[in-house]
Amino acid sequence: MKKFKVYISDFDYPDNAIEKSILEPIGAEVIGLHCNTGEGLSELARDADAILQQYAKIPRATIEKLSRCKIIARYGVGVDIVDVEAAHERGIIVTNVSDYCLDEVADHALSCSFSLMRSLHRYNACVHAGSYRLQDWTIPITRFRGAVYGLIGFGRIAQNLARKLAVFGFVICAYDPYLSESLMATHGVRKTSLEELLQTSDVVNVLTPYTKETHRIINAEALKQMKTTAFLVCVSRGKCVDNKALYEALRSGAIAGAALDDPEEEPMKAKNWSPNDNPLFTLDNCFFTPHTAYVSKQSLEECRYVASKNVRAVLLGEKPLNEVRP
């Protein structure tokens, strides 16, 4: 007789072996669903003692129908897709995996930045099309040493990225209203206003969590302040960048190029998606990765282990490692 029911709302892993290895020994039945939008989750997981969540949205309306649920455990860092306040009111613990993929996201941001600055994506497309000329660059290539790299947000991933960028000789600045100039200086980074960062940076990288304050933090006004030779990188949530405004800026040449890990509509969380939904996919000076900044074999396994152990702790009446409060 199983004591607990643990539902995985959605997953793109090949199996649930890691979760089962941690939770079945305490008498949990682990049930994998494919409800990536979150629609109908309250019916599918009505008798859940715990929910492991990847992309599914879990709003207040869903939470209020989860009469037995003790924990919602995110398979990631951000908790913008679960109503933490509603869960707290219902006595449901919310956890995340707060300190995984710090290297992966920093390395992904670095890779996107270097690809833009060295025109790698452009050169590759031109060579495949039969052109073999150095002049096929997006814009004339400049060296990394002395280039200004702007970080919007200076949390742990940005701090890790700053350490890696320094090796290449970048001049690094950051905008983060919650951190001091002194702390940034210990990382060799100069604290600036958002306006100064946008106006002076050769690369602008968005590394903020997604909140009301960071919703479309890169908008038409922000893009107007950037240099025409500058590149935009975003490895944060897609909704941090106004995609329509970015399309106009790229199409008109207001900025040189962009690399995004997710468009604003976030296809992973959509039931039906087509690149035709977003005009950015028609441009050759904007390239995408499919929400993979966090991905490595090691980070995926670590994330699943930690999220499952958070569930295990709560079901056994223990304190989880990564509780998130409103």
C-alpha positions in Angstrom: 0.0 0.0 0.0 1.5 3.3 -1.1 1.5 6.1 1.5 2.0 9.1 -0.8 1.1 10.1 -4.3 3.7 12.3 -6.1 2.8 13.7 -9.4 5.3 15.1 -11.9 3.3 17.7 -13.7 5.4 17.6 -16.8 8.9 16.5 -17.8 11.1 16.2 -20.9 13.5 13.7 -19.3 13.5 10.2 -20.8 12.1 8.6 -17.6 11.4 9.2 -14.0 14.1 6.8 -12.6 15.8 9.4 -10.5 12.6 10.6 -8.8 11.5 7.0 -8.2 14.9 6.0 -6.7 14.5 8.7 -4.0 10.7 8.6 -3.4 9.6 5.0 -3.8 11.7 3.9 -0.7 9.5 6.1 1.5 6.3 4.6 0.1 5.5 7.1 -2.6 3.9 6.3 -5.9 5.5 8.5 -8.6 3.2 9.4 -11.5 4.5 11.2 -14.5 2.2 13.5 -16.4 2.6 15.5 -19.6 0.6 18.6 -18.6 3.2 21.2 -19.6 0.7 24.1 -19.8 -0.8 23.3 -16.4 -4.3 23.3 -17.8 -6.4 20.5 -16.1 -3.6 19.8 -13.6 -5.9 20.1 -10.6 -8.1 17.3 -12.0 -5.2 15.1 -13.0 -3.4 15.5 -9.7 -6.4 16.1 -7.3 -5.1 13.5 -4.8 -1.5 14.6 -4.9 0.6 14.7 -1.7 3.3 16.4 -3.7 3.8 17.9 -7.2 7.1 18.1 -9.0 6.8 20.9 -11.6 8.9 21.7 -14.7 7.0 24.0 -17.1 3.3 23.7 -16.0 1.8 26.9 -14.6 0.2 26.4 -11.2 -1.9 29.4 -10.3 -4.2 30.1 -7.3 -7.2 28.4 -9.0 -5.2 25.1 -9.3 -3.7 25.4 -5.8 -7.1 25.8 -4.2 -8.2 22.4 -5.6 -5.2 20.5 -4.2 -6.7 19.4 -1.0 -3.9 17.0 0.1 -0.9 18.6 -1.4 2.0 19.4 1.0 4.7 20.6 -1.4 5.1 21.9 -4.9 8.8 21.4 -5.9 10.2 23.3 -8.9 12.7 21.6 -11.1 14.5 25.0 -11.4 15.4 28.3 -9.9 12.5 30.6 -11.0 9.1 30.3 -9.3 7.2 32.8 -11.5 5.0 30.0 -12.8 3.7 29.0 -9.3 1.6 31.2 -7.1 3.8 31.1 -4.0 1.5 33.3 -2.0 -1.6 31.1 -2.7 0.4 28.0 -1.8 1.6 29.6 1.4 -1.9 30.5 2.4 -3.0 26.9 1.9 0.0 25.5 3.9 1.7 24.1 0.8 5.5 24.4 0.9 7.1 25.6 -2.3 10.7 24.7 -3.1 13.1 25.4 -5.9 16.6 24.3 -6.8 18.4 27.6 -6.2 22.0 26.9 -6.8 22.2 24.5 -9.8 23.2 25.4 -13.4 25.3 28.4 -12.2 28.0 27.4 -14.6 25.7 26.3 -17.4 23.8 29.6 -17.7 27.0 31.6 -17.4 28.7 29.5 -20.1 25.6 29.7 -22.3 25.6 33.5 -22.0 29.3 33.5 -22.8 28.8 31.3 -25.8 26.0 33.5 -27.2 28.0 36.6 -26.6 31.1 35.3 -28.3 29.0 34.0 -31.3 27.5 37.4 -31.8 30.7 39.3 -31.4 32.7 37.0 -33.7 29.8 36.7 -36.2 29.9 32.9 -36.0 26.3 32.3 -36.8 26.5 34.8 -39.7 29.7 33.3 -41.1 28.3 29.8 -40.8 25.1 30.6 -42.7 27.1 32.4 -45.5 29.6 29.6 -45.9 26.7 27.1 -46.2 25.2 29.4 -48.8 28.4 29.4 -50.8 30.0 32.8 -49.7 33.5 32.6 -48.3 34.4 36.2 -47.3 35.6 37.8 -44.1 33.3 40.8 -45.0 30.2 38.6 -44.4 30.4 39.6 -40.7 27.3 41.1 -39.0 29.3 44.2 -38.2 33.1 44.7 -38.3 34.6 42.5 -35.6 36.3 44.1 -32.6 38.5 42.3 -30.0 37.2 41.3 -26.7 39.9 43.1 -24.7 38.6 46.5 -23.8 35.0 45.9 -24.9 32.3 46.9 -22.5 30.1 44.1 -21.2 26.9 45.1 -19.3 25.1 42.8 -16.9 21.5 43.6 -16.0 21.2 41.9 -12.7 24.1 40.8 -10.6 23.1 37.6 -8.8 25.1 34.4 -8.6 25.0 33.6 -12.3 26.1 37.1 -13.3 28.9 37.0 -10.7 30.1 33.7 -12.1 29.9 35.1 -15.6 31.9 38.3 -14.6 34.7 36.1 -13.3 34.9 34.3 -16.7 34.6 37.4 -18.7 37.5 39.1 -16.9 39.9 36.5 -18.3 39.2 37.9 -21.8 39.9 41.5 -20.8 36.3 42.8 -20.9 35.4 46.0 -19.0 32.5 44.8 -17.0 29.6 47.0 -15.6 26.4 45.9 -13.9 23.0 47.3 -13.0 21.3 45.9 -9.9 19.4 48.2 -7.5 19.6 45.6 -4.7 23.4 45.2 -4.5 26.1 47.7 -3.4 28.9 49.3 -5.4 31.3 47.8 -2.9 30.1 44.2 -3.5 30.4 44.6 -7.3 33.9 46.0 -6.9 35.0 42.9 -5.2 34.2 41.1 -8.4 36.0 43.7 -10.5 32.7 45.1 -11.8 31.6 48.7 -11.9 28.1 49.5 -10.7 26.1 51.8 -13.1 22.6 53.0 -13.7 20.6 51.1 -16.3 20.7 54.1 -18.6 24.5 54.3 -18.5 24.8 50.5 -19.0 22.6 50.6 -22.1 24.4 53.6 -23.6 28.0 52.3 -23.1 27.9 48.5 -23.4 29.0 46.6 -26.5 27.0 43.6 -25.1 24.0 43.9 -22.9 23.1 40.7 -21.1 19.8 40.3 -19.2 20.4 38.1 -16.1 17.5 39.0 -13.9 14.7 36.9 -12.4 11.3 37.5 -14.0 9.2 39.8 -11.7 6.8 42.7 -12.2 9.8 45.0 -12.2 11.7 43.1 -14.8 8.8 42.4 -17.2 10.0 43.8 -20.5 12.9 45.5 -18.9 14.3 45.6 -22.4 11.6 47.6 -24.2 11.5 50.1 -27.1 12.9 52.9 -24.8 15.8 50.7 -23.6 16.7 49.6 -27.1 16.8 53.2 -28.3 19.5 53.9 -25.8 21.8 51.1 -27.0 24.6 51.6 -29.5 23.9 50.6 -33.1 26.9 48.3 -32.9 25.7 46.6 -29.7 24.4 43.1 -29.1 21.6 42.0 -26.8 21.8 38.6 -25.0 19.0 37.2 -22.7 19.3 34.0 -20.9 16.6 34.9 -18.4 12.8 34.5 -18.9 11.5 35.4 -22.4 9.2 38.0 -21.0 12.1 40.2 -19.8 12.4 41.3 -23.5 9.7 43.0 -25.5 9.9 40.9 -28.7 8.0 43.3 -30.9 10.3 46.2 -29.8 13.3 44.0 -30.4 12.1 43.0 -33.9 11.8 46.7 -34.9 15.2 47.5 -33.4 16.9 44.6 -35.3 15.0 45.2 -38.5 15.9 48.8 -38.6 19.5 48.4 -37.5 19.1 50.2 -34.2 21.2 47.4 -32.7 23.4 44.9 -34.4 22.1 41.6 -33.2 20.5 39.5 -30.4 20.6 36.0 -29.0 17.7 34.8 -26.8 17.3 31.6 -24.9 13.5 31.9 -25.0 11.1 34.1 -27.0 8.4 36.0 -25.1 5.7 33.5 -25.8 7.8 30.7 -24.1 7.0 27.7 -26.4 7.8 25.1 -23.7 4.8 26.3 -21.8 2.4 26.5 -24.9 0.1 23.8 -26.1 0.5 24.7 -29.8 3.4 26.8 -31.0 4.8 27.9 -34.4 7.8 30.1 -35.2 5.3 32.0 -37.4 3.8 33.4 -34.1 6.9 35.6 -33.6 8.4 37.8 -36.3 11.8 37.6 -34.6 12.2 34.2 -36.2 12.2 35.8 -39.7 15.4 37.7 -38.9 19.0 36.5 -39.6 20.5 38.8 -37.0 18.6 37.2 -34.1 19.2 33.6 -33.0 17.6 31.4 -30.5 18.2 28.4 -28.3 15.2 26.4 -27.1 15.4 27.3 -23.4 18.6 25.3 -22.9 20.8 27.8 -21.0 20.6 25.6 -17.9 21.3 22.3 -19.7 24.1 19.9 -19.1 24.0 16.2 -18.2 25.2 17.1 -14.7 22.9 20.0 -14.1 19.8 18.0 -15.2 20.6 15.2 -12.9 21.5 17.5 -10.0 18.2 19.4 -10.4 16.1 16.2 -10.3 17.9 14.8 -7.3 17.5 18.0 -5.3 13.9 18.6 -6.2 13.0 15.0 -5.3 14.9 15.3 -2.0 12.9 18.4 -1.2 9.7 16.4 -1.7 11.1 13.5 0.4 11.9 15.8 3.3 8.5 17.4 3.4 6.6 14.1 3.1 8.7 12.8 6.1 7.9 15.9 8.1 11.4 17.3 7.7 12.5 20.8 6.6 13.4 21.0 2.9 16.7 22.6 1.8 15.2 25.1 -0.6 12.0 26.5 0.7 10.7 29.6 -1.1 8.4 32.0 0.8 6.1 34.8 -0.6 
